[in-house]
Amino acid sequence: MKIDRGGPAAAKSGKRERLVAAASRVLHEQGVEKTTLADIARVADVPVGNVYYYFKTKDQLVEAAIEAHAQGLRAVTAHLDQLPSPQERLKALLGGWTEQRELAARYGCPFGTLSSELGKRTDGLDHATAAVMRLLVDWVEQQFRTMGRDDPHDLAITLVATYQGISLLTNTFRDPELMTSQIHRLEEWIDSLA
C-alpha cells in the first residue's frame, strides 16, 4: 500500500484531512506509543488546541489514520483492477511496493508496522487494522482465483506474508535493494503460477 506523505495536496486540504494525513505519516515514522497529538498537529500545521475539535483522543485519530489506509488501499486496488490480467494487477501492486523501498528501509511497511504495533492491543484498534489487512488479502486472493488457481487463499497469504517479511528485513538491514531483489523474485513466482 502506498502512504500519503502529506505533500502539496495535503497542505491545501482541510484541517481534519491534514491531521489524518499527518497522523498516518507520524505514526509510521515514530510508532503509536511515541507519537503525541502535538507531533501530529505540528506536521499538519494545525494548532494543537484545534485537534480536539476533530478528535477527542489520540486513539480516535489513530482510527481515522487506519480508515485512511483502507481508503488508500481501495483506491489503489480499484486502479489496479483496470489492468487486463490478474498477473499484471499483482505485479503492479508489487511495483508500487518497490517504489516505496526507501521508505520501507527507513521505517518499514507503512501499514504492516502499524498493524504489528496495534496487534498487541485489545481495544478494537487491533481489529480495525486486521480488517484493512483482510481487504488486501481478499483482493490478492481474488486475483489468484481469477488466474484459475485452486488454492487462491493460500497463495494470497504467501504473497502478503512474503512482502511483510521483505519489508521487515529491508527495514532491519536498512537496505532498499533487498526489497527490489525480493520483489523481483515474487514477480517471477507469479509468472510461474500462470
TINUKE-788081 format. One record per residue (C-alpha): x, y, z; residue in three letters; chain; residue number from 1. Coordinates in nm, 2 decimals. Each point is the difference from the previous one (the first is absolute). Last residue first. Layout:
# residues N
<site><c1>X</c1><c2>Y</c2><c3>Z</c3><r>ala</r><c>A</c><k>NUM</k></site>
...
END
This chain:
# residues 194
<site><c1>0.00</c1><c2>-1.87</c2><c3>-1.46</c3><r>ala</r><c>A</c><k>194</k></site>
<site><c1>0.18</c1><c2>-0.11</c2><c3>0.32</c3><r>leu</r><c>A</c><k>193</k></site>
<site><c1>0.35</c1><c2>0.04</c2><c3>-0.13</c3><r>ser</r><c>A</c><k>192</k></site>
<site><c1>-0.07</c1><c2>0.36</c2><c3>-0.09</c3><r>asp</r><c>A</c><k>191</k></site>
<site><c1>-0.10</c1><c2>0.08</c2><c3>0.36</c3><r>ile</r><c>A</c><k>190</k></site>
<site><c1>0.32</c1><c2>-0.16</c2><c3>0.12</c3><r>trp</r><c>A</c><k>189</k></site>
<site><c1>0.20</c1><c2>0.21</c2><c3>-0.24</c3><r>glu</r><c>A</c><k>188</k></site>
<site><c1>-0.17</c1><c2>0.31</c2><c3>0.14</c3><r>glu</r><c>A</c><k>187</k></site>
<site><c1>0.07</c1><c2>-0.12</c2><c3>0.35</c3><r>leu</r><c>A</c><k>186</k></site>
<site><c1>0.37</c1><c2>-0.04</c2><c3>-0.08</c3><r>arg</r><c>A</c><k>185</k></site>
<site><c1>0.01</c1><c2>0.36</c2><c3>-0.14</c3><r>his</r><c>A</c><k>184</k></site>
<site><c1>-0.16</c1><c2>0.11</c2><c3>0.33</c3><r>ile</r><c>A</c><k>183</k></site>
<site><c1>0.29</c1><c2>-0.17</c2><c3>0.18</c3><r>gln</r><c>A</c><k>182</k></site>
<site><c1>0.27</c1><c2>0.19</c2><c3>-0.21</c3><r>ser</r><c>A</c><k>181</k></site>
<site><c1>-0.17</c1><c2>0.34</c2><c3>0.03</c3><r>thr</r><c>A</c><k>180</k></site>
<site><c1>-0.07</c1><c2>-0.03</c2><c3>0.38</c3><r>met</r><c>A</c><k>179</k></site>
<site><c1>0.36</c1><c2>-0.10</c2><c3>0.07</c3><r>leu</r><c>A</c><k>178</k></site>
<site><c1>0.10</c1><c2>0.30</c2><c3>-0.21</c3><r>glu</r><c>A</c><k>177</k></site>
<site><c1>-0.16</c1><c2>0.22</c2><c3>0.27</c3><r>pro</r><c>A</c><k>176</k></site>
<site><c1>0.26</c1><c2>-0.12</c2><c3>0.26</c3><r>asp</r><c>A</c><k>175</k></site>
<site><c1>-0.05</c1><c2>0.14</c2><c3>0.35</c3><r>arg</r><c>A</c><k>174</k></site>
<site><c1>0.08</c1><c2>-0.35</c2><c3>0.13</c3><r>phe</r><c>A</c><k>173</k></site>
<site><c1>-0.29</c1><c2>-0.01</c2><c3>0.24</c3><r>thr</r><c>A</c><k>172</k></site>
<site><c1>-0.22</c1><c2>0.22</c2><c3>-0.23</c3><r>asn</r><c>A</c><k>171</k></site>
<site><c1>0.05</c1><c2>-0.22</c2><c3>-0.31</c3><r>thr</r><c>A</c><k>170</k></site>
<site><c1>-0.03</c1><c2>-0.30</c2><c3>0.23</c3><r>leu</r><c>A</c><k>169</k></site>
<site><c1>-0.34</c1><c2>0.11</c2><c3>0.13</c3><r>leu</r><c>A</c><k>168</k></site>
<site><c1>-0.12</c1><c2>0.10</c2><c3>-0.34</c3><r>ser</r><c>A</c><k>167</k></site>
<site><c1>0.11</c1><c2>-0.33</c2><c3>-0.15</c3><r>ile</r><c>A</c><k>166</k></site>
<site><c1>-0.19</c1><c2>-0.18</c2><c3>0.27</c3><r>gly</r><c>A</c><k>165</k></site>
<site><c1>-0.31</c1><c2>0.21</c2><c3>-0.06</c3><r>gln</r><c>A</c><k>164</k></site>
<site><c1>0.03</c1><c2>-0.07</c2><c3>-0.38</c3><r>tyr</r><c>A</c><k>163</k></site>
<site><c1>0.03</c1><c2>-0.38</c2><c3>0.07</c3><r>thr</r><c>A</c><k>162</k></site>
<site><c1>-0.30</c1><c2>0.01</c2><c3>0.22</c3><r>ala</r><c>A</c><k>161</k></site>
<site><c1>-0.21</c1><c2>0.18</c2><c3>-0.26</c3><r>val</r><c>A</c><k>160</k></site>
<site><c1>0.11</c1><c2>-0.25</c2><c3>-0.28</c3><r>leu</r><c>A</c><k>159</k></site>
<site><c1>-0.03</c1><c2>-0.31</c2><c3>0.21</c3><r>thr</r><c>A</c><k>158</k></site>
<site><c1>-0.34</c1><c2>0.10</c2><c3>0.15</c3><r>ile</r><c>A</c><k>157</k></site>
<site><c1>-0.13</c1><c2>0.06</c2><c3>-0.36</c3><r>ala</r><c>A</c><k>156</k></site>
<site><c1>0.14</c1><c2>-0.33</c2><c3>-0.12</c3><r>leu</r><c>A</c><k>155</k></site>
<site><c1>-0.17</c1><c2>-0.19</c2><c3>0.29</c3><r>asp</r><c>A</c><k>154</k></site>
<site><c1>-0.33</c1><c2>0.18</c2><c3>-0.08</c3><r>his</r><c>A</c><k>153</k></site>
<site><c1>0.02</c1><c2>-0.06</c2><c3>-0.37</c3><r>pro</r><c>A</c><k>152</k></site>
<site><c1>0.06</c1><c2>-0.38</c2><c3>0.02</c3><r>asp</r><c>A</c><k>151</k></site>
<site><c1>-0.20</c1><c2>-0.13</c2><c3>-0.30</c3><r>asp</r><c>A</c><k>150</k></site>
<site><c1>0.17</c1><c2>0.25</c2><c3>-0.23</c3><r>arg</r><c>A</c><k>149</k></site>
<site><c1>-0.20</c1><c2>0.11</c2><c3>-0.30</c3><r>gly</r><c>A</c><k>148</k></site>
<site><c1>0.18</c1><c2>0.33</c2><c3>-0.05</c3><r>met</r><c>A</c><k>147</k></site>
<site><c1>-0.32</c1><c2>0.17</c2><c3>0.11</c3><r>thr</r><c>A</c><k>146</k></site>
<site><c1>0.03</c1><c2>-0.19</c2><c3>0.33</c3><r>arg</r><c>A</c><k>145</k></site>
<site><c1>0.36</c1><c2>0.13</c2><c3>0.03</c3><r>phe</r><c>A</c><k>144</k></site>
<site><c1>-0.12</c1><c2>0.36</c2><c3>-0.05</c3><r>gln</r><c>A</c><k>143</k></site>
<site><c1>-0.29</c1><c2>-0.05</c2><c3>0.24</c3><r>gln</r><c>A</c><k>142</k></site>
<site><c1>0.25</c1><c2>-0.12</c2><c3>0.27</c3><r>glu</r><c>A</c><k>141</k></site>
<site><c1>0.20</c1><c2>0.32</c2><c3>-0.05</c3><r>val</r><c>A</c><k>140</k></site>
<site><c1>-0.32</c1><c2>0.21</c2><c3>0.06</c3><r>trp</r><c>A</c><k>139</k></site>
<site><c1>-0.09</c1><c2>-0.21</c2><c3>0.30</c3><r>asp</r><c>A</c><k>138</k></site>
<site><c1>0.34</c1><c2>0.03</c2><c3>0.15</c3><r>val</r><c>A</c><k>137</k></site>
<site><c1>0.00</c1><c2>0.38</c2><c3>-0.04</c3><r>leu</r><c>A</c><k>136</k></site>
<site><c1>-0.34</c1><c2>0.05</c2><c3>0.15</c3><r>leu</r><c>A</c><k>135</k></site>
<site><c1>0.09</c1><c2>-0.24</c2><c3>0.28</c3><r>arg</r><c>A</c><k>134</k></site>
<site><c1>0.29</c1><c2>0.23</c2><c3>0.09</c3><r>met</r><c>A</c><k>133</k></site>
<site><c1>-0.25</c1><c2>0.28</c2><c3>0.04</c3><r>val</r><c>A</c><k>132</k></site>
<site><c1>-0.22</c1><c2>-0.22</c2><c3>0.22</c3><r>ala</r><c>A</c><k>131</k></site>
<site><c1>0.30</c1><c2>-0.10</c2><c3>0.21</c3><r>ala</r><c>A</c><k>130</k></site>
<site><c1>0.09</c1><c2>0.36</c2><c3>0.05</c3><r>thr</r><c>A</c><k>129</k></site>
<site><c1>-0.35</c1><c2>0.07</c2><c3>0.14</c3><r>ala</r><c>A</c><k>128</k></site>
<site><c1>0.00</c1><c2>-0.32</c2><c3>0.21</c3><r>his</r><c>A</c><k>127</k></site>
<site><c1>0.32</c1><c2>0.11</c2><c3>0.18</c3><r>asp</r><c>A</c><k>126</k></site>
<site><c1>-0.15</c1><c2>0.35</c2><c3>0.04</c3><r>leu</r><c>A</c><k>125</k></site>
<site><c1>-0.28</c1><c2>-0.17</c2><c3>0.20</c3><r>gly</r><c>A</c><k>124</k></site>
<site><c1>0.15</c1><c2>0.04</c2><c3>0.34</c3><r>asp</r><c>A</c><k>123</k></site>
<site><c1>0.20</c1><c2>-0.32</c2><c3>0.03</c3><r>thr</r><c>A</c><k>122</k></site>
<site><c1>0.35</c1><c2>0.12</c2><c3>-0.07</c3><r>arg</r><c>A</c><k>121</k></site>
<site><c1>0.30</c1><c2>-0.19</c2><c3>-0.13</c3><r>lys</r><c>A</c><k>120</k></site>
<site><c1>-0.14</c1><c2>0.00</c2><c3>-0.35</c3><r>gly</r><c>A</c><k>119</k></site>
<site><c1>0.03</c1><c2>0.38</c2><c3>0.01</c3><r>leu</r><c>A</c><k>118</k></site>
<site><c1>0.38</c1><c2>-0.01</c2><c3>-0.03</c3><r>glu</r><c>A</c><k>117</k></site>
<site><c1>0.00</c1><c2>-0.27</c2><c3>-0.27</c3><r>ser</r><c>A</c><k>116</k></site>
<site><c1>-0.28</c1><c2>0.17</c2><c3>-0.20</c3><r>ser</r><c>A</c><k>115</k></site>
<site><c1>0.18</c1><c2>0.33</c2><c3>0.01</c3><r>leu</r><c>A</c><k>114</k></site>
<site><c1>0.32</c1><c2>-0.16</c2><c3>-0.12</c3><r>thr</r><c>A</c><k>113</k></site>
<site><c1>-0.19</c1><c2>-0.18</c2><c3>-0.27</c3><r>gly</r><c>A</c><k>112</k></site>
<site><c1>-0.18</c1><c2>0.31</c2><c3>-0.12</c3><r>phe</r><c>A</c><k>111</k></site>
<site><c1>0.29</c1><c2>0.22</c2><c3>-0.08</c3><r>pro</r><c>A</c><k>110</k></site>
<site><c1>0.24</c1><c2>-0.29</c2><c3>-0.07</c3><r>cys</r><c>A</c><k>109</k></site>
<site><c1>0.33</c1><c2>0.06</c2><c3>0.17</c3><r>gly</r><c>A</c><k>108</k></site>
<site><c1>0.14</c1><c2>0.34</c2><c3>0.12</c3><r>tyr</r><c>A</c><k>107</k></site>
<site><c1>0.32</c1><c2>0.08</c2><c3>-0.18</c3><r>arg</r><c>A</c><k>106</k></site>
<site><c1>0.04</c1><c2>-0.29</c2><c3>-0.24</c3><r>ala</r><c>A</c><k>105</k></site>
<site><c1>-0.37</c1><c2>0.00</c2><c3>-0.06</c3><r>ala</r><c>A</c><k>104</k></site>
<site><c1>0.01</c1><c2>0.36</c2><c3>-0.10</c3><r>leu</r><c>A</c><k>103</k></site>
<site><c1>0.29</c1><c2>-0.06</c2><c3>-0.24</c3><r>glu</r><c>A</c><k>102</k></site>
<site><c1>-0.19</c1><c2>-0.31</c2><c3>-0.14</c3><r>arg</r><c>A</c><k>101</k></site>
<site><c1>-0.32</c1><c2>0.20</c2><c3>-0.07</c3><r>gln</r><c>A</c><k>100</k></site>
<site><c1>0.03</c1><c2>-0.04</c2><c3>-0.38</c3><r>glu</r><c>A</c><k>99</k></site>
<site><c1>0.04</c1><c2>-0.38</c2><c3>0.06</c3><r>thr</r><c>A</c><k>98</k></site>
<site><c1>-0.34</c1><c2>-0.01</c2><c3>0.18</c3><r>trp</r><c>A</c><k>97</k></site>
<site><c1>-0.16</c1><c2>0.17</c2><c3>-0.30</c3><r>gly</r><c>A</c><k>96</k></site>
<site><c1>0.17</c1><c2>-0.26</c2><c3>-0.23</c3><r>gly</r><c>A</c><k>95</k></site>
<site><c1>-0.14</c1><c2>-0.28</c2><c3>0.21</c3><r>leu</r><c>A</c><k>94</k></site>
<site><c1>-0.35</c1><c2>0.13</c2><c3>-0.06</c3><r>leu</r><c>A</c><k>93</k></site>
<site><c1>0.08</c1><c2>0.03</c2><c3>-0.37</c3><r>ala</r><c>A</c><k>92</k></site>
<site><c1>0.11</c1><c2>-0.36</c2><c3>0.01</c3><r>lys</r><c>A</c><k>91</k></site>
<site><c1>-0.33</c1><c2>-0.11</c2><c3>0.15</c3><r>leu</r><c>A</c><k>90</k></site>
<site><c1>-0.20</c1><c2>0.20</c2><c3>-0.25</c3><r>arg</r><c>A</c><k>89</k></site>
<site><c1>0.21</c1><c2>-0.13</c2><c3>-0.29</c3><r>glu</r><c>A</c><k>88</k></site>
<site><c1>-0.04</c1><c2>-0.36</c2><c3>0.11</c3><r>gln</r><c>A</c><k>87</k></site>
<site><c1>-0.38</c1><c2>0.06</c2><c3>0.05</c3><r>pro</r><c>A</c><k>86</k></site>
<site><c1>-0.03</c1><c2>0.11</c2><c3>-0.36</c3><r>ser</r><c>A</c><k>85</k></site>
<site><c1>-0.13</c1><c2>0.30</c2><c3>-0.19</c3><r>pro</r><c>A</c><k>84</k></site>
<site><c1>0.09</c1><c2>0.29</c2><c3>0.24</c3><r>leu</r><c>A</c><k>83</k></site>
<site><c1>-0.30</c1><c2>0.20</c2><c3>0.11</c3><r>gln</r><c>A</c><k>82</k></site>
<site><c1>-0.02</c1><c2>-0.19</c2><c3>0.33</c3><r>asp</r><c>A</c><k>81</k></site>
<site><c1>0.33</c1><c2>0.17</c2><c3>0.09</c3><r>leu</r><c>A</c><k>80</k></site>
<site><c1>-0.17</c1><c2>0.34</c2><c3>0.03</c3><r>his</r><c>A</c><k>79</k></site>
<site><c1>-0.27</c1><c2>-0.15</c2><c3>0.22</c3><r>ala</r><c>A</c><k>78</k></site>
<site><c1>0.27</c1><c2>-0.18</c2><c3>0.20</c3><r>thr</r><c>A</c><k>77</k></site>
<site><c1>0.18</c1><c2>0.33</c2><c3>0.06</c3><r>val</r><c>A</c><k>76</k></site>
<site><c1>-0.31</c1><c2>0.19</c2><c3>0.10</c3><r>ala</r><c>A</c><k>75</k></site>
<site><c1>-0.12</c1><c2>-0.27</c2><c3>0.23</c3><r>arg</r><c>A</c><k>74</k></site>
<site><c1>0.34</c1><c2>-0.01</c2><c3>0.16</c3><r>leu</r><c>A</c><k>73</k></site>
<site><c1>0.00</c1><c2>0.38</c2><c3>0.05</c3><r>gly</r><c>A</c><k>72</k></site>
<site><c1>-0.34</c1><c2>-0.02</c2><c3>0.16</c3><r>gln</r><c>A</c><k>71</k></site>
<site><c1>0.11</c1><c2>-0.27</c2><c3>0.24</c3><r>ala</r><c>A</c><k>70</k></site>
<site><c1>0.32</c1><c2>0.19</c2><c3>0.09</c3><r>his</r><c>A</c><k>69</k></site>
<site><c1>-0.22</c1><c2>0.31</c2><c3>0.06</c3><r>ala</r><c>A</c><k>68</k></site>
<site><c1>-0.22</c1><c2>-0.22</c2><c3>0.23</c3><r>glu</r><c>A</c><k>67</k></site>
<site><c1>0.31</c1><c2>-0.10</c2><c3>0.20</c3><r>ile</r><c>A</c><k>66</k></site>
<site><c1>0.09</c1><c2>0.37</c2><c3>0.02</c3><r>ala</r><c>A</c><k>65</k></site>
<site><c1>-0.35</c1><c2>0.08</c2><c3>0.13</c3><r>ala</r><c>A</c><k>64</k></site>
<site><c1>0.04</c1><c2>-0.27</c2><c3>0.27</c3><r>glu</r><c>A</c><k>63</k></site>
<site><c1>0.33</c1><c2>0.15</c2><c3>0.10</c3><r>val</r><c>A</c><k>62</k></site>
<site><c1>-0.17</c1><c2>0.34</c2><c3>0.03</c3><r>leu</r><c>A</c><k>61</k></site>
<site><c1>-0.27</c1><c2>-0.16</c2><c3>0.22</c3><r>gln</r><c>A</c><k>60</k></site>
<site><c1>0.27</c1><c2>-0.17</c2><c3>0.20</c3><r>asp</r><c>A</c><k>59</k></site>
<site><c1>0.17</c1><c2>0.34</c2><c3>0.06</c3><r>lys</r><c>A</c><k>58</k></site>
<site><c1>-0.31</c1><c2>0.12</c2><c3>0.17</c3><r>thr</r><c>A</c><k>57</k></site>
<site><c1>-0.28</c1><c2>0.25</c2><c3>-0.05</c3><r>lys</r><c>A</c><k>56</k></site>
<site><c1>0.06</c1><c2>0.03</c2><c3>-0.37</c3><r>phe</r><c>A</c><k>55</k></site>
<site><c1>-0.13</c1><c2>0.28</c2><c3>-0.23</c3><r>tyr</r><c>A</c><k>54</k></site>
<site><c1>-0.04</c1><c2>0.30</c2><c3>0.24</c3><r>tyr</r><c>A</c><k>53</k></site>
<site><c1>0.27</c1><c2>-0.16</c2><c3>0.22</c3><r>tyr</r><c>A</c><k>52</k></site>
<site><c1>0.26</c1><c2>0.05</c2><c3>-0.27</c3><r>val</r><c>A</c><k>51</k></site>
<site><c1>-0.07</c1><c2>0.38</c2><c3>0.00</c3><r>asn</r><c>A</c><k>50</k></site>
<site><c1>0.19</c1><c2>0.04</c2><c3>0.33</c3><r>gly</r><c>A</c><k>49</k></site>
<site><c1>0.31</c1><c2>-0.14</c2><c3>-0.16</c3><r>val</r><c>A</c><k>48</k></site>
<site><c1>0.00</c1><c2>0.29</c2><c3>-0.26</c3><r>pro</r><c>A</c><k>47</k></site>
<site><c1>0.00</c1><c2>-0.16</c2><c3>-0.34</c3><r>val</r><c>A</c><k>46</k></site>
<site><c1>0.30</c1><c2>-0.02</c2><c3>-0.23</c3><r>asp</r><c>A</c><k>45</k></site>
<site><c1>-0.06</c1><c2>-0.37</c2><c3>-0.07</c3><r>ala</r><c>A</c><k>44</k></site>
<site><c1>0.35</c1><c2>-0.09</c2><c3>0.11</c3><r>val</r><c>A</c><k>43</k></site>
<site><c1>-0.03</c1><c2>0.21</c2><c3>0.32</c3><r>arg</r><c>A</c><k>42</k></site>
<site><c1>-0.35</c1><c2>-0.13</c2><c3>0.07</c3><r>ala</r><c>A</c><k>41</k></site>
<site><c1>0.13</c1><c2>-0.36</c2><c3>-0.03</c3><r>ile</r><c>A</c><k>40</k></site>
<site><c1>0.29</c1><c2>0.06</c2><c3>0.24</c3><r>asp</r><c>A</c><k>39</k></site>
<site><c1>-0.23</c1><c2>0.19</c2><c3>0.24</c3><r>ala</r><c>A</c><k>38</k></site>
<site><c1>-0.25</c1><c2>-0.30</c2><c3>0.00</c3><r>leu</r><c>A</c><k>37</k></site>
<site><c1>0.29</c1><c2>-0.21</c2><c3>0.12</c3><r>thr</r><c>A</c><k>36</k></site>
<site><c1>0.18</c1><c2>-0.28</c2><c3>-0.17</c3><r>thr</r><c>A</c><k>35</k></site>
<site><c1>0.23</c1><c2>-0.23</c2><c3>0.20</c3><r>lys</r><c>A</c><k>34</k></site>
<site><c1>-0.26</c1><c2>-0.26</c2><c3>0.07</c3><r>glu</r><c>A</c><k>33</k></site>
<site><c1>-0.14</c1><c2>-0.01</c2><c3>-0.35</c3><r>val</r><c>A</c><k>32</k></site>
<site><c1>0.32</c1><c2>-0.04</c2><c3>-0.19</c3><r>gly</r><c>A</c><k>31</k></site>
<site><c1>0.25</c1><c2>0.27</c2><c3>-0.09</c3><r>gln</r><c>A</c><k>30</k></site>
<site><c1>0.03</c1><c2>0.00</c2><c3>-0.38</c3><r>glu</r><c>A</c><k>29</k></site>
<site><c1>-0.32</c1><c2>-0.19</c2><c3>-0.09</c3><r>his</r><c>A</c><k>28</k></site>
<site><c1>-0.20</c1><c2>0.18</c2><c3>0.27</c3><r>leu</r><c>A</c><k>27</k></site>
<site><c1>0.14</c1><c2>0.33</c2><c3>-0.12</c3><r>val</r><c>A</c><k>26</k></site>
<site><c1>-0.10</c1><c2>-0.06</c2><c3>-0.37</c3><r>arg</r><c>A</c><k>25</k></site>
<site><c1>-0.35</c1><c2>-0.14</c2><c3>0.06</c3><r>ser</r><c>A</c><k>24</k></site>
<site><c1>-0.07</c1><c2>0.27</c2><c3>0.27</c3><r>ala</r><c>A</c><k>23</k></site>
<site><c1>0.11</c1><c2>0.27</c2><c3>-0.24</c3><r>ala</r><c>A</c><k>22</k></site>
<site><c1>-0.24</c1><c2>-0.12</c2><c3>-0.27</c3><r>ala</r><c>A</c><k>21</k></site>
<site><c1>-0.28</c1><c2>-0.02</c2><c3>0.27</c3><r>val</r><c>A</c><k>20</k></site>
<site><c1>0.08</c1><c2>0.35</c2><c3>0.13</c3><r>leu</r><c>A</c><k>19</k></site>
<site><c1>0.02</c1><c2>0.14</c2><c3>-0.35</c3><r>arg</r><c>A</c><k>18</k></site>
<site><c1>-0.34</c1><c2>-0.15</c2><c3>-0.08</c3><r>glu</r><c>A</c><k>17</k></site>
<site><c1>-0.15</c1><c2>0.15</c2><c3>0.32</c3><r>arg</r><c>A</c><k>16</k></site>
<site><c1>0.16</c1><c2>0.34</c2><c3>-0.06</c3><r>lys</r><c>A</c><k>15</k></site>
<site><c1>-0.14</c1><c2>0.03</c2><c3>-0.35</c3><r>gly</r><c>A</c><k>14</k></site>
<site><c1>0.21</c1><c2>-0.07</c2><c3>-0.32</c3><r>ser</r><c>A</c><k>13</k></site>
<site><c1>0.25</c1><c2>0.23</c2><c3>-0.16</c3><r>lys</r><c>A</c><k>12</k></site>
<site><c1>0.30</c1><c2>-0.14</c2><c3>0.19</c3><r>ala</r><c>A</c><k>11</k></site>
<site><c1>-0.11</c1><c2>-0.36</c2><c3>-0.07</c3><r>ala</r><c>A</c><k>10</k></site>
<site><c1>0.02</c1><c2>0.07</c2><c3>-0.37</c3><r>ala</r><c>A</c><k>9</k></site>
<site><c1>0.36</c1><c2>0.14</c2><c3>0.04</c3><r>pro</r><c>A</c><k>8</k></site>
<site><c1>0.13</c1><c2>-0.31</c2><c3>0.17</c3><r>gly</r><c>A</c><k>7</k></site>
<site><c1>-0.12</c1><c2>-0.18</c2><c3>0.31</c3><r>gly</r><c>A</c><k>6</k></site>
<site><c1>0.18</c1><c2>-0.33</c2><c3>-0.03</c3><r>arg</r><c>A</c><k>5</k></site>
<site><c1>-0.30</c1><c2>-0.18</c2><c3>-0.13</c3><r>asp</r><c>A</c><k>4</k></site>
<site><c1>0.09</c1><c2>-0.37</c2><c3>0.04</c3><r>ile</r><c>A</c><k>3</k></site>
<site><c1>0.00</c1><c2>-0.25</c2><c3>-0.28</c3><r>lys</r><c>A</c><k>2</k></site>
<site><c1>-0.11</c1><c2>-0.35</c2><c3>0.07</c3><r>met</r><c>A</c><k>1</k></site>
END
